[in-house]
Amino acid sequence: MSFLDIRGVTKSFGDNRVIRGIDLSVEKGELVCLIGASGSGKSTLLRCINLLEPVDDGEIVLDGIDIAEPGLDPRPVRQRVGMVFQSYNLFPHMTAVQNVMLAPRRVKSRTPAQLEEPVRALFRRFGLESHMDKYPDALSGGQQQRVAIIRALAMEPEILLLDEITSALDPELVGEVLDVLRQLRSDGMTMMLATHEMGFAREVADKVCFLNEGQILESGTPGEIFTAPKHERTRSFLARVL
């Protein structure tokens, strides 16, 4: 059994079937990149894994436990499954460090004294120690997105879900965020990333999954997907974006 097993997951919004029976396994320490056109189901799949959306059918088995079971309390799951969104969602009236400390203080009952050194270490590691006491509007988009990643890491998640985290950034800021992901991968963090950054997926991913109309049309190593895709739909998508 893999660390995360997604089995036959479906999800509809009204008459719109967004996910049509997805099966996917993620091993501990893997970086899995989800690629595909807008509307293919990438973001919805991540939101289902984090229990922001209930699945209609199927199982999401995290470390042997089906977290998609109806009635399950989502709060313990969200402590184990971190998520970073396209929009940074930082509170504008709080400094960067206050944003990062908020969830560990409220959810894990950690005191500021307990959090000070580990949180400072995260800021230092990702080149933001001098920006800890700044408010979000004094930070660039790339800096805000790095703070959002630090905020997720401060909860010590076992897996990190990242939803198009560079798509709202100016091109020159994308690299600094992707460098953070490279560092996390070298640490062995388990990650699932929905992305349009094909060069990054090709370089860093352990597994690439091409989603089309709510299904994983094919998956494999970056070499298999980018060099020798099996499906015509995959080939036509890559021809447009590469």
C-alpha positions in Angstrom: 0.0 0.0 0.0 1.3 3.5 -0.9 1.3 6.4 1.5 -1.6 7.9 -0.4 -4.0 5.8 -2.5 -6.8 7.4 -4.4 -9.3 4.8 -5.6 -12.3 5.4 -8.0 -12.8 9.0 -6.8 -15.7 10.9 -8.5 -16.9 14.4 -7.9 -19.7 16.4 -9.5 -21.0 19.9 -9.1 -24.7 19.7 -10.1 -24.7 18.1 -13.6 -21.0 18.9 -14.1 -18.9 15.8 -13.6 -15.5 17.3 -12.7 -13.8 14.1 -11.6 -14.7 10.8 -13.3 -13.1 7.9 -11.4 -9.5 8.8 -10.6 -7.0 6.2 -9.4 -3.6 7.4 -8.2 -1.0 6.2 -5.8 1.6 8.5 -4.2 4.7 7.1 -2.4 6.2 8.8 0.6 8.8 11.3 -0.6 7.4 11.5 -4.1 6.7 14.7 -6.0 3.7 14.1 -8.3 2.9 16.8 -10.9 -0.7 17.1 -12.2 -0.8 18.6 -15.7 -3.7 19.3 -18.0 -5.8 22.1 -19.4 -7.8 24.4 -17.1 -11.0 22.6 -16.1 -9.5 19.1 -16.3 -10.0 18.5 -12.6 -6.5 19.1 -11.1 -7.6 21.7 -8.5 -10.8 19.8 -7.5 -8.7 16.6 -7.0 -6.4 18.4 -4.6 -9.4 20.0 -2.7 -10.9 16.5 -2.3 -7.7 15.2 -0.8 -7.6 18.0 1.7 -11.4 17.4 2.4 -12.3 20.9 1.2 -14.7 19.1 -1.1 -16.5 15.9 -0.2 -16.1 13.1 -2.8 -19.3 11.6 -4.3 -17.7 8.1 -4.5 -14.4 6.4 -4.0 -11.7 6.2 -1.4 -8.8 8.5 -0.4 -6.6 6.3 1.8 -3.9 8.2 3.7 -1.4 6.0 5.5 -4.0 3.2 5.7 -7.0 5.3 6.7 -9.9 6.2 4.4 -10.1 10.0 5.0 -13.0 10.4 2.5 -15.4 8.4 4.7 -18.5 10.4 5.3 -18.8 12.0 8.7 -15.0 12.0 9.4 -13.8 15.0 11.3 -11.6 16.9 8.7 -9.5 18.8 11.2 -7.0 16.0 12.1 -6.6 15.3 8.4 -5.8 18.9 7.6 -3.1 18.9 10.2 -1.4 16.1 8.2 -2.3 17.4 4.7 -1.0 20.9 4.0 -2.3 23.0 1.1 -1.0 26.0 -0.7 -3.3 27.9 -3.1 -2.9 30.1 -6.2 -3.9 33.1 -4.2 -1.7 33.6 -1.1 -4.6 34.2 1.3 -2.5 36.0 3.8 -4.3 38.2 6.4 -3.4 41.8 5.4 -3.6 43.1 9.0 -1.0 40.5 10.3 2.7 40.5 9.7 4.3 37.6 7.8 5.4 35.9 11.0 1.9 36.4 12.6 0.3 34.8 9.6 2.6 31.8 9.9 2.1 31.3 13.6 -1.7 31.7 13.6 -2.6 28.0 12.7 0.0 26.3 15.0 -1.2 28.5 17.9 -4.9 27.9 17.4 -4.9 24.3 16.2 -1.9 22.8 18.0 -2.0 25.2 21.1 1.7 26.1 20.6 2.9 29.3 22.3 4.8 32.1 20.5 7.9 31.1 22.6 7.6 27.5 21.3 7.2 28.6 17.8 9.8 31.4 17.6 12.8 29.3 16.7 11.3 26.7 14.3 9.4 29.5 12.5 12.4 31.7 12.3 14.4 28.8 10.9 11.8 28.4 8.1 12.0 32.0 7.2 15.8 31.9 7.3 15.9 28.8 5.1 13.8 30.3 2.4 15.5 33.7 2.4 12.8 35.7 4.2 14.2 36.2 7.7 14.6 40.0 7.2 10.9 40.1 6.0 9.3 38.4 9.0 7.8 41.5 10.5 6.6 43.0 7.3 2.9 43.1 6.3 1.8 41.3 3.1 1.4 44.6 1.1 5.1 45.3 1.6 6.1 42.0 0.1 6.4 41.0 -3.6 4.1 38.3 -5.0 6.9 35.7 -4.9 7.7 36.6 -1.3 4.0 36.3 -0.3 3.8 32.9 -1.9 6.9 31.8 -0.1 5.3 33.0 3.2 2.2 30.9 2.3 4.4 27.8 1.8 6.1 28.5 5.1 2.7 28.8 6.8 1.8 25.4 5.5 5.1 23.9 6.6 4.7 25.4 10.1 1.9 22.8 10.7 4.5 20.0 10.0 2.3 18.3 7.3 3.1 14.8 6.1 2.1 15.7 2.5 1.9 19.1 0.8 -0.7 19.9 -1.9 0.1 22.9 -4.1 -2.5 24.3 -6.5 -1.1 26.3 -9.4 1.0 28.3 -6.9 3.0 30.2 -9.6 0.2 31.1 -12.0 -0.6 34.4 -10.3 3.0 35.5 -10.3 5.0 37.7 -12.7 7.4 35.5 -14.7 10.5 36.8 -13.0 9.1 35.7 -9.6 8.2 32.2 -10.5 11.8 30.9 -10.2 12.1 31.9 -6.5 9.0 29.9 -5.6 10.1 26.9 -7.6 13.4 26.9 -5.8 11.5 26.4 -2.6 9.9 23.3 -4.0 13.3 22.0 -5.1 14.5 22.4 -1.6 11.5 20.6 -0.2 11.9 17.8 -2.6 15.6 17.4 -1.6 14.3 17.1 2.0 12.0 14.2 1.0 8.7 16.1 1.4 5.8 14.3 -0.2 4.1 16.7 -2.6 1.3 16.8 -5.2 1.5 19.9 -7.5 -1.0 21.0 -10.0 1.1 23.1 -12.4 1.4 24.7 -15.8 5.2 24.9 -15.3 6.2 22.1 -17.7 9.9 22.7 -17.5 9.8 22.3 -13.7 7.6 19.1 -13.9 10.0 17.7 -16.5 13.1 18.4 -14.3 11.9 17.6 -10.8 8.8 15.4 -10.7 9.0 11.7 -9.9 5.6 11.1 -11.6 3.6 13.2 -14.0 -0.2 12.7 -14.5 -2.0 14.2 -17.4 -5.6 14.9 -16.6 -8.3 15.3 -19.3 -12.0 15.8 -18.6 -11.7 14.6 -15.0 -9.7 11.5 -15.7 -6.0 10.6 -15.6 -5.5 9.9 -19.3 -1.9 8.7 -18.7 0.8 8.9 -16.1 4.5 8.0 -15.9 7.9 9.4 -15.4 8.7 12.8 -16.9 10.6 11.1 -19.6 7.7 8.9 -20.5 5.1 11.7 -20.6 7.1 14.5 -22.2 9.2 12.4 -24.6 6.9 9.6 -25.6 3.3 10.2 -24.6 1.0 7.4 -25.6 -2.3 9.3 -26.2 -3.0 11.8 -29.0 -4.7 14.1 -26.5 -1.6 14.3 -24.4 0.5 14.9 -27.5 -1.7 17.8 -28.6 -1.8 19.3 -25.1 2.0 19.2 -24.9 2.4 20.6 -28.4 0.5 23.7 -27.3 2.3 24.3 -24.0 5.9 23.3 -24.7 
